């Protein structure tokens, strides 16, 4: 029965095939089921951290029971975060291996939202490396503590021996991380924490972006973690606080793994790390070598490449200035002045506006008082002072210390900000913002200390110690073999290494407490965004109740007792509600946004008068003309379109010599449609205010509401040969609503002007509304023979929206115009300028005409004056019977 055997074989084959397919289907289903698949229970589980910035430590050796018992961890295959455009925001999840996993690959897809994409390249994935450190606090306690700290691309960069409690780096001499995340192993009953950071693109649309993060071991099933990024519909402001840090790096040709000697590649990596973590002005110095302008210039360039603007430099000094910090004799003070002048000159030649010089570190009492003559000398030559200090400094040098860096955690003083700010232009920074500074792996505490806690204290910024510093403290600049990768090279109870990020031969390795620092900066950015929105909406009557409630909430905010994440969430909700309530209202009593700024001369950019920097008016935060300038000086801002304005505020500069206040100047305006060449003359400008005998730093000038696109400040009068302004703010109302699309109406003209009008054929005849009888002389004619070229324009009395001009020619054949041009210009142009071609914008060119009545339509435009010119009759005289202008009425309003 061969056919039966064949049938049996076929049946067996089908059954085997069916079983294989079922098995494969089950395998695939495990991945799709996420955390609930039965087979995956035997391999690994995925947990999501509710908040990645936490002081709770997830250790590689934790048991499954401990992980499941954490209040910050939940079993889920859904990872999400909320962020603004341009923000870096973290998320984290944990892979717990119940069976050993080999060569685990983790990768992210693009995140998509209606065709818009956050590319996978904007998603940085790293493993959190647990290794042994010297203590849970700032000091080495003689024990070894397994600590999650490093954020690595290559997990095998550091080998950890749990049995002997030892770290085994590959090679201190060549240590470097990889550019891409490498596959990693997870032993059985061990976990691996994954750190995900999304850099949201600046120009992306708000909304929910969805994709996946794939986890694929070589010996286990794959899992897809759903990843959702909610992009908020507003942009974050810069933080109200300023962020700096002590940085000991010196540029050399050699690479070391310590904090002192850096190659250009290493230093640039440091600066980029700082910039992306909110630090945009690190302390700079060369305290182990003499002043080296060539090297310092390279350092400034590296800072610029990292995105730092270098406007202000906190200069830690060099041996010459440090050793001369305390001279009191005339000769020593004179020498110090010369050294300081030399350094200021160098920095200013390289784009720096302000230079702060460091005093004697942490001096108190008589030692602090002894510095007064030296600090006075530094002020006399244009320098400023900053230094780390503690309680009592304000009574000794408060008048001379422009930027105290106060030991916040050691000596908290709630009244200190008021004392410091009583000296004009002085700022208050802190260091030691909490007792662990930046040497302890507690991201949540770090976030709180440099975020909401510092904001609430009323300080202006922070300059923390330190980006990197090894211990024992005896290690000095002369030791080039210093490494930051060994936390046990000190004696208990000595300090541990201070490390925000670890140096490799070609870059940095981030840390989890460094991520906490960035989140603290972002907390201040969210708070600043809410504060500025409250400022803009405070005077809107319909928003008063909500604004006042929000201001009270901010004032009474418990930044130490409430969850930081909950506080940020509440801030976002209040920003969103304010945004919704004010969505149909323009800013009230806030400056209109300028599109451009133009000046006759600029040794510093004219655009700086609209950069929003009004808090600090010190030289040279704004615009300056050349020196000596060619004068007379003027500067105007372009609002981009016609708006109704009624106030201009001018912020003058506070120069070291006191000469930055203009005693006299004129504010004038001009409307849209003026050629830039004319704007550079006095022709199109209408004076609104003439300021005289001024001595104030900030001057607000109100005037009758007028339509304007351009606002000019001119005729600036100073006692020396250079003009300078810090800021110009224009206040007014933008047009709200669309113009009505009603049937066209003929606009009644107020006047007509022509280049020639002999005898009775006056120009005003073209607006006398006599169109029935077109015979001469019911219209206008030029002289015969005409001196030409002929033109005639009608004046509508004010700016109107127009889109059609009808020209009535005269009945005689010889006065039908074969060709002409219709052009327009707006209000605010002088009669002299109207008689030229400069202010006119062509709307229509008519050629080959033989009609008596010609209507020309064009795109709706704003105009007060309408001109007909370039008339071609074939003989020596121009003539028109009537000109009619048609337009539309406004239905909207200015608000």
C-alpha positions, 0 to 999 in steps of 0.5 A, a space after each residue: 500500500 504505497 499510497 497509504 505510506 505516502 499519505 502517512 508521510 505527507 500527514 506527518 510532514 504537515 503535522 511537524 510543519 504545523 507544530 513548528 509554525 505554532 512554536 514560532 508563533 508563540 515565540 513571536 507572541 512573547 515579544 508582542 505581549 511585552 512583560 506578560 509573555 510566559 516564555 519571556 518570564 524564563 528569560 528577562 523582564 522589563 521595568 520602567 522608571 517613573 522618574 529617572 532622576 532619583 537618589 534610589 540606587 538600582 544596583 546590578 546585583 539587586 534581586 527581582 523582589 527588590 526591583 519589584 518592591 521599588 515605588 519608582 519602578 513599574 512593570 511596563 512596555 511603555 516608556 514616555 517623557 514630556 519635553 519642549 523643543 530644544 530640550 534634552 530630556 531623560 527616560 530610563 528602563 531596566 532589563 532584569 535577566 532571570 536567565 543569562 542574556 548574551 549580546 543584548 542589542 538595544 536600538 531606537 526607531 524614529 519617533 513619528 507624528 503625522 509625517 513629522 519625525 524625531 530621528 533616531 539620531 536624536 535619541 541617545 541610549 547608554 547603559 548605567 554602569 554600576 561600579 565601586 566607589 569610596 562612599 555614599 557621601 562626599 568623603 571616603 569612608 574606607 569601604 567600597 560601595 557599589 554605585 550606579 554612576 557612569 553612562 556608557 556606550 561600551 559596557 565592557 569599558 569598566 569590568 567590575 568584579 563583584 567578588 573582590 569588589 574591584 573595578 578593572 578598566 581596560 587601560 588607563 592610558 587608552 581609555 575611550 568610550 565608543 560612539 555607538 551603543 555596543 551589545 552587552 551581557 547580563 548574567 542571570 539574576 542581574 539587572 542592567 539599567 538603560 538610560 535614554 536621552 532625547 534631544 528634541 529638535 528646535 523646529 519640530 511641531 508640538 504633539 505626541 511622537 511615537 516609536 519603539 525601543 527594541 531589546 534583542 538578546 542573541 539568546 532570547 526573545 525580542 521585546 519592543 518597548 513603546 516609546 512616546 515623546 510629548 512635545 509641548 507647544 511652547 519654547 523654554 526661556 533661558 534660565 533666570 539663573 546663570 550657571 558657571 563652574 570651576 574648571 581647571 583644564 589647561 590646553 596642552 598638546 598631551 592628553 591626560 585623564 586628569 582635570 588639569 592638562 587637556 588636549 584640544 579634543 578633550 577640552 572641546 568635549 568638556 565644553 560641549 558637555 557643559 553647554 548641553 548641561 546648562 553651563 555656558 560660562 565656566 571659570 577660566 584660568 591658567 594658574 600654573 603657567 604665566 599669561 599665554 595669550 596664544 593659548 588663551 585665544 585657542 581656549 576662547 575659540 574652543 568655547 565658541 565652538 561649543 556654543 558659548 558666547 564669551 561675553 563675560 569671562 570669569 578669569 581665575 588668574 595666572 601666577 603674575 596676577 595671583 601673587 600680586 593680589 594683595 599689594 598695598 604700596 603704590 608701586 605694587 598697585 601700579 604694577 597690578 594695574 598694568 597687568 590687569 590692563 594687559 589682560 583686559 585688552 587681550 580679552 576685549 580684542 577677542 570679543 569679551 565684554 566684561 572680565 572678572 578677576 579672582 580674589 584670594 580664595 575663601 579669605 575672611 577677616 583681615 586677610 579679606 580686608 587686606 585685598 581692598 586696595 588691590 580690588 580698587 586698583 582693578 576697578 580703576 582700570 575696568 576690571 571686576 572682582 569675583 571670589 568664593 567667600 563666606 559669612 561676613 564678606 558683605 560688611 568688609 568688601 561688599 562694595 567692591 565684590 561685584 560677584 561673590 560666590 557664597 558658600 550656600 550650604 555652609 552658611 545659609 543667609 536668607 537676607 544676603 541677596 538683598 544686601 548684595 543687590 543693594 550695590 548696583 550691578 552686583 550679582 550673587 552666586 553660590 558654591 557648595 549649593 549642598 553639602 555634597 557639591 558635585 562629587 556625590 552620585 545622587 541625581 535627585 538631590 543635585 537636581 533640587 540643589 541647582 534647580 528649584 532650591 537655588 531659584 527659591 533662594 533669590 540668588 543670581 547663579 552658581 559657580 560650583 566646585 568643581 567640574 573635576 578635581 582629584 584628591 588628596 588635595 596635595 595633588 597639584 598641576 605638576 602631576 600629569 599622571 593624575 587620573 579621576 578613574 580611581 576613587 580609592 587613592 586617598 586616605 579615609 576620611 579624606 574627600 573623594 574625587 569631585 567629578 561631574 563627567 569623566 575624562 577619556 583620551 578623546 571625550 567624556 563619560 557622562 554621569 547620572 548626577 550630571 544628568 540631575 544637574 541638567 534637570 535642575 537647570 531645566 526646572 529653572 527654565 520652566 519656572 522662568 518661562 512661567 514667570 515671563 508669561 505672568 509678566 506679559 499677562 499681568 495687566 490683562 483684566 480677564 486674566 487677573 484672577 488666574 495670574 494672581 493665583 499662580 503668583 501666590 502659588 509660586 511664592 508659597 511653593 515648597 521646593 523641599 517638600 514637594 516632588 520635583 517632577 510634580 512641581 514641573 508638571 504643575 508649572 507646565 499645566 499653568 503655562 498651558 492654561 495661561 497660553 490658552 486663556 491668552 491665545 486670542 490676546 496680544 501681549 499687553 504692555 510688553 515690547 513689540 518684537 523687532 524684525 531687524 535693527 539698522 544703525 549708521 555705524 556699529 562697533 558692536 552689533 545694532 541687534 543687541 538693542 533688541 536682545 531683551 537684556 535690560 537687567 544689566 546695563 553695564 557696558 557694552 551689553 548693547 550697541 555702540 557706534 564707531 570711535 571716534 564716530 562719523 556722526 550724526 548717529 542714528 539707529 532704527 528698529 524694524 517691527 516687520 509691519 505697520 503697527 499702532 505705537 504710542 511709547 518707546 523706552 530707551 535703556 542707556 548704558 552704564 559705562 565705567 566712565 559714566 558717559 553712557 547716558 545720552 543727554 539729548 536725542 529724538 524719537 521718530 517714526 516711519 511707515 511700511 514701504 520706504 526704501 532702505 536708502 531713504 530710511 538712511 536719510 531724514 526724509 521719511 521720518 516724523 518726529 514723535 518726541 525730542 528728549 533734552 537734558 536727560 540724566 536717567 538710565 531708563 527713559 520712557 517716552 509716550 506720544 499720540 498713537 501713530 502707525 509705524 513700522 520703523 522707529 528711530 533714535 537719532 541726534 544722540 548727544 554724549 560728552 564724548 565721541 561715541 554713541 551707545 544704547 543698551 536696549 530700545 523697547 517699542 510698545 503698541 498694538 498689532 492689527 487683529 482680524 482680517 480686513 473685510 471683503 466688502 464690495 469695493 468702494 471708491 476712496 475719497 481723495 483729499 488732494 492731488 499733486 502734479 509735477 506741472 499744472 499750468 493755467 486752469 488745468 489743476 491736478 485736483 481736477 482728477 479727483 473732482 468726480 466729473 467723469 461723464 464729460 471727458 472733454 478738455 479741460 475738465 481734468 489735469 494737463 501738464 504744460 506744453 511742451 512739458 518739461 517732463 517726465 510727468 507724474 501726478 499723485 492723489 493723496 487719500 489722507 491716510 493709509 488705506 488698503 487698496 487693490 484697484 485704480 481706474 484712470 479716465 483719459 480725456 476725450 481728445 484722441 491725442 490725450 489718450 495715454 498709450 502707456 503709464 505706471 501706477 505706483 503707491 507709497 504710504 503715510 509719513 513721506 515728505 513732500 520733497 521725497 514724494 516728488 522723487 521716484 524713491 518712495 514709490 512701489 510699482 503696482 501696475 505697468 500699462 502698455 499699448 493702451 487705446 481705451 478711454 477708461 482703464 481699470 488696473 487691479 493688483 494685490 491688496 496693499 497699504 497706501 496713502 498716495 497713488 501715483 500715475 507716471 511715465 505717461 506716453 502720449 506721443 506728443 509733448 503734453 500729459 493729460 488725465 480726466 480722473 483718477 479713482 482709487 478703490 479699496 476695502 474697509 477694516 473690520 478688525 481692530 488694533 489691540 
